[in-house]
Amino acid sequence: MKKETKAGLRTAIYVRVSTEEQAQEGYSIRAQVEKLKSYALLKDWEIYDLYADEGISGKNIVDRPAMNRLIEDIESGKVQNVLVFKVDRLTRSTRNLVDLIDLFEEYDCAFNSLTESIDTDTPSGRMFLKIIGIFAEFERENISERSRMGRERKVKEGYTLANCSMSYGYVKEKGQKVQEIQPDEARIVNEIFTMYVKENIAMSRIAKALNDRKIATKRNALAWDATTIKLILTNPTYIGKVRYSMWDESKYFEVDGHHESIITEELFYLAQEKINNTPQFSKTKKPRENNYFCGVLTCGMCGSKFSTHNQASKIDDEGATQYVGSYRCGRKKKYFYPDDITCKCPDISHAKVEKAFSEYIAKIPDFTETDIDIDDTAKKEDELLKYIVDCEKKADTLLNRKKKLMEQYVGEEIEFDDYKDMLFILNEKYEALEGELQRARANIPTEKNAPAVSQKEIVISIKENWEHLNDKERMMFLQRFVKKIIISVEKERSNVTNAKVEGVEYNLSCGAAERLSVRNTLSIIKQGRDRVC
């Protein structure tokens, strides 16, 4: 539709004011409307309708009902001219401003700003409009940048940014700068680290123990789970640190805070090392303490990991079946593998594996004569890269689930409260996965330069301490310092088997970043003996 004359244009008056602007700068809907009505009367324009968005920010146009109604009326040809008090009343986004100008041109709709005296009927007016929009967005980005710099400076000075979502174990009242320890929660934090590092209890079992005891989480609304436990175990706040930009690796940093620590650095870094080493173990079955070779025991015939397998032994005096712990090659399961590649390795009892390992240790005359395979850095980096790819796939899956959840909410398939609760859980899982990715990526460039734990120290410690460790301590030691125990199993008679340890691969990178010695680790492991849960 072509406009015949500037007079008599069907004019839409658009006004907007945010709550902050009205309070701080004196803007009001009424004041804008009165001035624009007078201006339209002066220009002899016909006022078609009044479009007002009150208490709404100008960052976007999607969430403004009056703006969306105005766009519909422009597209239907009902409006020929748009009049605003200032350009930033229309939008503060350059991208949105350009889109609106294109819309005006497409539907031959004029645009006028009272304050800036802009007339889009001329090329210079359209250019000037875009320039003003650029400066409006520049001002908003400056405000955002100043806010970001203020937050960053606060962290660098040692103060946490957390207010409503404090780390479990700490509290901070409104207006208070330094977070303080909450004694009851701090005791639980200590228990979590102790159970995980010193007692080798899995994160899911720690969560179950806390739920069984009805220990409340920080938010009280959700129960403990493995993700929540991991977030605590990886939080440097507990050693007196404050951190910035957790989910942006390029901006992330940690500094010493002013608050008190809850746990020791040594205990914290042992927990990080154990978490980072966990992906190296692909246990086919969760090992019990009396089956502590599970996860490291490897078949010398086919190279597969052994899984635990309990064999019925005899009936005791009360008529109950006795079970003896044993190990079975993972490729022996015929329903997984065809006959031609099924491993023929016999099952072997735990007692015979223990005997074979003890004999192997006893035969080591000197460290330099052992056939220890030194970790290949390239292989380790390749494993890290594969782990990162796997995490990225899981992250994409979570993002798709979040998108689907949003679609269900928009389609009114679920209520808002259910949407909010489910979104919170998905966000926590996604954030935890992002933390895993950041740590994995951080390990790649530093892996080549990381100082290795002394191989001699590991072997000497095994020889000196193995017979004095209990089952739990042996399992923890193997998981920390040993990657593989390669074993061959032979059947001498129909029901008699013997085992021989062919070699051991040691985890030479453990403790490298924090230089935690094998002896220090043993000392911490043994401290768990006296603790009563």
ZAMARGU-4260 file (C-alpha; in steps of 0.2 Angstrom, whole numbers, plus 5000, padded with zeros to 4 digits):
<rodrens>
0) 5000/5000/5000 | 5007/5017/4995 | 5004/5032/5005 | 4997/5046/4995 | 5002/5060/5007
5) 5010/5062/5024 | 4994/5070/5031 | 4980/5058/5037 | 4992/5043/5040 | 4985/5030/5051
10) 4997/5032/5065 | 5001/5019/5079 | 5008/5027/5095 | 5019/5015/5103 | 5025/5018/5121
15) 5036/5008/5133 | 5043/5010/5150 | 5052/4998/5162 | 5050/4998/5181 | 5068/5003/5184
20) 5067/5018/5171 | 5051/5024/5179 | 5058/5024/5196 | 5075/5031/5192 | 5073/5042/5177
25) 5055/5048/5179 | 5048/5040/5163 | 5030/5037/5163 | 5017/5030/5150 | 5006/5044/5152
30) 5019/5058/5149 | 5025/5049/5133 | 5007/5047/5127 | 5002/5065/5130 | 5017/5072/5120
35) 5015/5060/5106 | 4996/5064/5104 | 5001/5083/5103 | 5014/5079/5090 | 5002/5069/5079
40) 4989/5082/5080 | 5002/5095/5074 | 5006/5084/5059 | 4988/5081/5055 | 4990/5062/5057
45) 4976/5050/5061 | 4979/5041/5077 | 4974/5023/5074 | 4978/5015/5091 | 4989/5016/5106
50) 5001/5002/5110 | 5008/5002/5127 | 5021/4990/5136 | 5022/4994/5154 | 5036/4987/5166
55) 5045/4978/5152 | 5063/4979/5146 | 5068/4984/5129 | 5081/4970/5126 | 5069/4960/5115
60) 5053/4961/5106 | 5047/4944/5108 | 5040/4946/5126 | 5031/4962/5123 | 5012/4959/5119
65) 5009/4977/5113 | 5024/4976/5101 | 5018/4960/5094 | 5000/4967/5091 | 5008/4982/5083
70) 5018/4971/5071 | 5002/4961/5066 | 4993/4977/5062 | 5007/4983/5051 | 5008/4967/5042
75) 4989/4968/5039 | 4990/4986/5032 | 4980/4994/5047 | 4995/5005/5052 | 5004/5016/5040
80) 5015/5026/5052 | 5023/5022/5069 | 5027/5036/5081 | 5038/5034/5097 | 5045/5046/5110
85) 5063/5039/5108 | 5071/5025/5097 | 5076/5015/5113 | 5057/5014/5117 | 5055/5004/5102
90) 5070/4992/5106 | 5088/4993/5113 | 5094/4979/5101 | 5102/4983/5085 | 5097/4967/5077
95) 5079/4969/5082 | 5079/4987/5076 | 5086/4982/5059 | 5072/4969/5058 | 5059/4982/5062
100) 5066/4994/5049 | 5065/4980/5036 | 5047/4977/5041 | 5043/4995/5040 | 5050/4996/5022
105) 5042/4980/5017 | 5025/4986/5021 | 5028/5004/5017 | 5026/5010/5035 | 5034/5026/5040
110) 5043/5028/5056 | 5045/5044/5067 | 5054/5048/5083 | 5048/5063/5092 | 5065/5066/5102
115) 5077/5062/5088 | 5066/5070/5074 | 5069/5055/5063 | 5059/5053/5047 | 5061/5037/5038
120) 5054/5043/5022 | 5072/5049/5018 | 5088/5038/5016 | 5097/5049/5028 | 5083/5047/5041
125) 5084/5028/5039 | 5103/5028/5041 | 5102/5039/5056 | 5090/5028/5064 | 5102/5013/5062
130) 5116/5023/5070 | 5105/5028/5085 | 5101/5010/5087 | 5119/5005/5087 | 5123/5017/5101
135) 5108/5012/5111 | 5115/4994/5110 | 5132/5000/5114 | 5126/5008/5130 | 5117/4992/5135
140) 5133/4981/5132 | 5143/4994/5142 | 5132/4992/5157 | 5133/4973/5155 | 5152/4974/5154
145) 5154/4985/5169 | 5143/4973/5179 | 5154/4958/5173 | 5170/4967/5178 | 5162/4971/5195
150) 5158/4953/5198 | 5176/4948/5192 | 5184/4960/5203 | 5174/4954/5218 | 5180/4936/5215
155) 5198/4942/5213 | 5197/4950/5230 | 5192/4934/5238 | 5173/4936/5239 | 5160/4923/5233
160) 5147/4929/5221 | 5134/4916/5228 | 5120/4923/5238 | 5104/4913/5236 | 5114/4897/5231
165) 5128/4896/5243 | 5139/4880/5243 | 5133/4867/5255 | 5142/4869/5271 | 5142/4889/5271
170) 5130/4903/5274 | 5130/4921/5270 | 5117/4934/5276 | 5111/4948/5265 | 5124/4962/5265
175) 5138/4950/5272 | 5154/4949/5262 | 5162/4934/5269 | 5153/4917/5269 | 5153/4908/5286
180) 5154/4889/5290 | 5137/4881/5294 | 5143/4868/5307 | 5130/4855/5304 | 5132/4855/5285
185) 5151/4856/5287 | 5151/4840/5297 | 5142/4832/5282 | 5154/4839/5270 | 5168/4831/5280
190) 5159/4814/5280 | 5156/4814/5261 | 5175/4817/5258 | 5180/4804/5271 | 5168/4791/5265
195) 5173/4794/5247 | 5192/4795/5249 | 5196/4785/5265 | 5183/4772/5264 | 5181/4770/5246
200) 5162/4772/5246 | 5154/4776/5229 | 5145/4792/5226 | 5128/4784/5224 | 5130/4774/5241
205) 5135/4790/5250 | 5119/4798/5243 | 5109/4784/5249 | 5117/4784/5266 | 5112/4803/5268
210) 5095/4800/5262 | 5092/4785/5274 | 5098/4797/5288 | 5086/4810/5281 | 5099/4823/5280
215) 5092/4838/5271 | 5101/4846/5255 | 5104/4864/5253 | 5087/4867/5244 | 5078/4854/5255
220) 5067/4850/5240 | 5077/4837/5231 | 5085/4821/5238 | 5104/4817/5238 | 5110/4809/5222
225) 5127/4805/5214 | 5127/4821/5204 | 5125/4831/5220 | 5139/4822/5229 | 5150/4824/5214
230) 5147/4843/5214 | 5152/4844/5232 | 5168/4833/5230 | 5174/4844/5215 | 5170/4861/5224
235) 5186/4870/5228 | 5176/4882/5240 | 5179/4868/5254 | 5198/4872/5253 | 5196/4891/5255
240) 5195/4895/5236 | 5182/4906/5227 | 5179/4903/5209 | 5173/4913/5194 | 5163/4908/5178
245) 5161/4889/5182 | 5154/4885/5165 | 5165/4895/5154 | 5182/4888/5153 | 5190/4903/5144
250) 5185/4914/5159 | 5186/4902/5173 | 5199/4905/5188 | 5201/4902/5206 | 5208/4913/5220
255) 5211/4911/5239 | 5195/4917/5248 | 5193/4925/5264 | 5182/4911/5271 | 5188/4897/5282
260) 5191/4880/5274 | 5181/4864/5279 | 5193/4851/5273 | 5212/4849/5270 | 5220/4852/5253
265) 5227/4835/5253 | 5210/4826/5255 | 5202/4837/5242 | 5216/4833/5229 | 5215/4815/5233
270) 5196/4816/5229 | 5200/4825/5212 | 5212/4812/5207 | 5201/4797/5211 | 5187/4805/5201
275) 5198/4808/5186 | 5205/4790/5187 | 5187/4783/5188 | 5184/4782/5169 | 5200/4771/5167
280) 5191/4757/5176 | 5178/4748/5166 | 5171/4736/5179 | 5159/4723/5173 | 5152/4721/5190
285) 5155/4732/5206 | 5168/4724/5216 | 5166/4719/5234 | 5180/4723/5246 | 5184/4704/5247
290) 5185/4704/5227 | 5197/4719/5226 | 5206/4713/5210 | 5190/4716/5200 | 5193/4731/5188
295) 5212/4728/5187 | 5213/4709/5184 | 5216/4706/5165 | 5216/4690/5155 | 5233/4685/5148
300) 5224/4674/5135 | 5212/4687/5127 | 5216/4704/5135 | 5198/4706/5143 | 5194/4712/5160
305) 5189/4699/5173 | 5173/4701/5182 | 5168/4694/5199 | 5159/4677/5200 | 5154/4669/5216
310) 5154/4650/5215 | 5144/4639/5227 | 5156/4629/5238 | 5147/4618/5251 | 5133/4617/5263
315) 5137/4623/5280 | 5131/4615/5297 | 5115/4625/5296 | 5111/4620/5278 | 5115/4637/5270
320) 5126/4637/5254 | 5143/4644/5255 | 5150/4655/5241 | 5168/4657/5236 | 5174/4673/5228
325) 5181/4670/5210 | 5185/4679/5194 | 5179/4675/5176 | 5185/4682/5160 | 5173/4694/5152
330) 5174/4686/5135 | 5169/4669/5142 | 5150/4674/5142 | 5144/4663/5127 | 5128/4673/5125
335) 5138/4688/5121 | 5151/4681/5110 | 5151/4667/5096 | 5160/4651/5100 | 5175/4655/5089
340) 5180/4670/5099 | 5174/4665/5116 | 5188/4664/5128 | 5193/4647/5135 | 5201/4654/5151
345) 5195/4644/5166 | 5188/4653/5181 | 5200/4656/5195 | 5196/4659/5214 | 5201/4675/5223
350) 5212/4665/5235 | 5223/4658/5220 | 5224/4676/5212 | 5230/4683/5229 | 5243/4669/5231
355) 5249/4672/5213 | 5250/4691/5216 | 5260/4688/5232 | 5272/4677/5224 | 5274/4690/5210
360) 5278/4703/5223 | 5290/4692/5232 | 5300/4688/5216 | 5304/4707/5212 | 5322/4708/5217
365) 5324/4726/5211 | 5314/4739/5203 | 5325/4741/5188 | 5322/4722/5184 | 5303/4723/5183
370) 5294/4723/5167 | 5283/4738/5171 | 5275/4746/5156 | 5277/4765/5157 | 5261/4774/5152
375) 5261/4780/5134 | 5256/4798/5134 | 5249/4798/5116 | 5238/4783/5121 | 5232/4792/5137
380) 5228/4808/5127 | 5218/4797/5115 | 5208/4790/5129 | 5205/4807/5136 | 5199/4813/5119
385) 5187/4798/5117 | 5180/4802/5135 | 5177/4820/5130 | 5168/4815/5114 | 5157/4803/5125
390) 5153/4817/5137 | 5149/4829/5123 | 5136/4816/5116 | 5128/4815/5133 | 5128/4834/5134
395) 5119/4835/5117 | 5106/4822/5123 | 5103/4833/5139 | 5101/4848/5128 | 5088/4839/5117
400) 5079/4833/5133 | 5078/4851/5139 | 5071/4857/5122 | 5058/4843/5122 | 5053/4848/5140
405) 5051/4866/5134 | 5040/4860/5120 | 5029/4850/5132 | 5027/4865/5143 | 5023/4877/5129
410) 5011/4864/5122 | 5003/4863/5140 | 5007/4845/5142 | 5014/4848/5159 | 5011/4861/5172
415) 5024/4875/5176 | 5029/4867/5193 | 5033/4851/5185 | 5042/4859/5171 | 5053/4869/5184
420) 5057/4854/5194 | 5062/4843/5179 | 5072/4858/5171 | 5082/4860/5187 | 5087/4842/5188
425) 5092/4842/5169 | 5102/4858/5172 | 5111/4851/5187 | 5116/4835/5176 | 5121/4846/5162
430) 5132/4858/5173 | 5140/4842/5181 | 5144/4836/5164 | 5151/4852/5158 | 5162/4852/5174
435) 5168/4834/5168 | 5172/4841/5151 | 5182/4856/5158 | 5192/4845/5168 | 5195/4832/5154
440) 5200/4846/5142 | 5211/4854/5155 | 5221/4838/5157 | 5225/4836/5138 | 5238/4850/5136
445) 5246/4847/5153 | 5248/4828/5152 | 5265/4828/5143 | 5272/4840/5156 | 5265/4832/5171
450) 5278/4824/5183 | 5276/4806/5186 | 5275/4797/5202 | 5290/4787/5205 | 5288/4769/5199
455) 5300/4763/5212 | 5290/4771/5226 | 5275/4761/5221 | 5284/4744/5220 | 5293/4747/5236
460) 5276/4752/5245 | 5267/4736/5238 | 5281/4725/5245 | 5282/4734/5262 | 5263/4736/5265
465) 5253/4723/5255 | 5252/4710/5269 | 5247/4723/5282 | 5232/4731/5272 | 5215/4725/5275
470) 5203/4720/5260 | 5196/4738/5258 | 5213/4746/5259 | 5220/4734/5246 | 5206/4738/5234
475) 5209/4757/5236 | 5227/4754/5233 | 5225/4744/5217 | 5212/4756/5210 | 5224/4771/5213
480) 5241/4764/5208 | 5238/4749/5197 | 5230/4749/5179 | 5232/4731/5175 | 5237/4714/5183
485) 5239/4702/5168 | 5236/4684/5174 | 5237/4668/5165 | 5226/4653/5171 | 5229/4635/5168
490) 5219/4620/5172 | 5231/4606/5178 | 5217/4593/5181 | 5198/4592/5179 | 5195/4603/5194
495) 5211/4611/5199 | 5217/4627/5192 | 5232/4638/5195 | 5236/4656/5191 | 5252/4666/5187
500) 5254/4685/5186 | 5263/4689/5170 | 5265/4707/5172 | 5258/4723/5180 | 5255/4740/5173
505) 5256/4754/5185 | 5246/4770/5185 | 5261/4782/5185 | 5252/4798/5183 | 5242/4797/5199
510) 5245/4811/5211 | 5256/4820/5199 | 5248/4837/5199 | 5248/4838/5218 | 5263/4828/5221
515) 5254/4817/5233 | 5266/4803/5238 | 5262/4784/5239 | 5266/4784/5257 | 5255/4799/5261
520) 5240/4791/5252 | 5243/4775/5262 | 5243/4785/5278 | 5226/4793/5273 | 5219/4777/5267
525) 5223/4769/5284 | 5215/4783/5294 | 5198/4776/5288 | 5201/4761/5299 | 5196/4769/5315
530) 5181/4779/5309 | 5164/4773/5314 | 5150/4776/5302
</rodrens>
